[in-house]
Amino acid sequence: QVQLVESGGGLVQAGGSLRLSCAASGIFFSTSTMGWYRQAPGKEREMVAEITSVGSTDYADSVKGRFTISRDNAENTVYLQMNNLKPEDTAVYYCRSYGYSRSFRRNEYWGQGTQVTVSS
């Protein structure tokens, strides 16, 4: 029922840019908090950026000034624009939603993840 599908990951050189997209279905998107999380090898999953239903944003200190999260409610899609990428940004990036599904269940939901690799 609920589906979060990430795209846009890949291999990029340090200093380059990448834009991730997450297309959501099966949820009440406009009232859900959306976020991007990442997990690097041997490390725990961490919050990268979040955006609420009213457009408030929050970022990890390590990405402030470089990453921008945005949402398009008409397209049920959340984006993560990543600029000035660094090797330490290498991780699997996951899309997360928190809110109600179309079957009226409140929960957090996760995408399958997309690999971002930044080479030096």
NORQUI-V782713 format. One record per helix or strand. SS is the DSSP state (alpha for helix, beta for strand). FROM is the first residue (numbers start at 1). TO is the last residue. If there is no record, write none. Layout:
BEGIN
ss = {SS,SS}
from = {FROM,FROM}
to = {TO,TO}
END
This chain:
BEGIN
ss = {beta,beta,beta,beta,alpha,beta,beta,beta,alpha,beta,beta,alpha,beta,beta,beta}
from = {3,10,18,27,29,33,46,57,61,67,77,87,91,106,114}
to = {7,13,25,27,31,39,51,59,63,72,82,89,101,110,119}
END
